[in-house]
Amino acid sequence: MSRAVKIQKKATHIGFDWKHAQDVLPKIQEELDELSLELEQQEIKQTAENTQSRVEEELGDVLFSCVNLARKLNIDPEKALRMSNHKFCQRFRKMERYYHFDRIQMEQASMEQLEQIWQSVK
């Protein structure tokens, strides 16, 4: 992420940059759409070898664009991700305690059940 910030700052020096942070959002959406298309292609072809590198490339583009948004907002993307990791871990531990208290195995719960608990611990 820090390398992406450096690259983007260099591009900014020659004027290759969005004017406002809000302007980056459509680019992020475009990159998400391209990632979604690659994932669909992967499912159609059912050959992970041929499309995995394209999926990886598109995911990288999404991340690069998100770093660009963070930079435009004067937010350290690595710090923001650490904060999200921490928040996720706290919520997940609450889910684990819920399942431990009710003596239910999390592994046996459906995704819908897990999502319901997730929403309640948020």
N, C-alpha and C positions, 0 to 999 in steps of 0.2 A: 504494500500500500504506500509506503513512504517513497518508493521508486516511482510509482504512478504520480504522486504529488509533484515530485521533482520534474518529471517529464512534462506534466501539464503546466507547471510554472514556466518552464522554458518556452513552451508554445505560446504562453500568454505574453511573453516579452516581444514577440513579433506580431501580436494582435490576433492570434488564432485562439479565440476564447469567446464564451458567451458573455453577454453584458451582465445578465442577472442570474441568480441561482434558479429562479423559476424557469428560465429558458432551458435548463438542463433536463427538466422532467420529461419533455417529449422524447429526448434522446434516450433516456433510460427506458421509456415505454417501447421505443423502437427496438432497442437491444433485447428487451424481454420478449417482444413479438418474434424476433429472429431466433431466440433461444427456443421458444415454444414451437416454432416451425421445425427446427432441427430435431426436437424431441419427438414430434409427430412423425417425421421422416424415419427416425430410428425405430419407432414402433411398427411402421409400415414395412420397412426393409427387414426388420428383426435380425439385423446384423450389427451388433454393437461395434465391431471392429471398424467398419467403414465410416460410421457417423460419430463415434465417441470423440474423435479429435475435433470435429466440427462443433459438437456440443460443448466441449471444453473451451474452444475458442470463443463461442458465443457467451458462455458464462463469464469468461474473462472480460469480454466487452461490457457486460452488465456491471461487473465489479469496477472496472475502470471508470465507467460513467458515474457510478455511485460515489467513487472517490472524488471525481470531478465536482459533484454536487456538494460533498462535504467541504472541499476546498473553497468553493464559492461561498459557503456558509461560515467560513472560518472555523470549521470543526475538524479536529484531528480524527481521521477515519479509524485509526487503530484504537484510540481511546473510546470512540463511540461503539466499536465492536466489542471491546472488553466490557463496557457497561452492559451491552445487550447480553453477552455471555453470562455475566453475573446475574442479571435479572432472570434469564432463562433458568439457570441452575437453582436459584432460590425457588422459583415456581415449581420446577420439577421435583425438588426435595419435598415441597408441600404435597404434591401429588403422591409421592412415595409414602409419606406419612399417612395420608388419607387411606391408601390401599393397605398399609400395614395395620392401621387401626381397625379397619373392617375385615382384615384377614382375607383379602381378595388378592389374587395374583395379578399384577399389572399385565403380565404377558398374556393372560387369558381374557383381558378386557378388549372389547372391540374399539376400533378407532373412534367411533361415535361416543362411546363411554369415556374414553380418554379425553377427547375434546371437551366433553361436558365438564369433567373435573378440572381441566385446564382453565376453562372459562370461569369456573367458580373460584379458583385460587388467584386469578388475576385481580 
